[in-house]
Amino acid sequence: INAVGFNETDRYIYGWNKNAGTITRINQAYRVEDLTVQSGLPADKSFFVGDVFDNTYYLYLKNTGMFKVDLSQGDSNLVATRIMSAADATLTLTDFAFYPETGELFAVENNNNDLYQFTFDGSGNASFERKGPTSVTGQTTFGAQYFDKSGFMYISNNKGGKIYRLDLRNLSSFSTT
């Protein structure tokens, strides 16, 4: 199970179950339940980038797109909506994270280690903008990206085991430790 995020609304963890090829929900007793998405997701694709915000599950796959699934529609009515085209999904990501206080979505890209911010237009379509370098050097894969409530973003380097903290409280001059 990957592309994991916690839903504040129903208190479940959601993720992508690669073996089942669908969204999985995990309850407080760690019981795993596969959910059926009626339509909207590409067949034979596995997602490893995802997060939940405001009762909506977001998934991203390079060269495939970004999708959102409204979790408030009930288990039998889940439908995915493409919000970024395959042609626009050019970032090499292994995770992204919503800042829970503002709903802003951020990711650190694996090829250049730069920080990107995603925005959603009035129609709900997603795009991204480079915010700058993180000062992290070397070959990286950031398999876990998450926030604390103070506005610090954490990125975990799968290859070296280091965890970096990004202070995003001022995006025009953010810092990394």
Salt bridges, closest charged atoms under 4 A:
GLU8 OE1 - ARG11 NH1 3.08
GLU33 OE1 - ARG25 NH2 2.75
ASP75 OD1 - ARG25 NH1 2.88
ASP114 OD2 - ARG130 NE 2.65
GLU129 OE1 - LYS131 NZ 3.68
ASP167 OD2 - ARG169 NH2 2.70
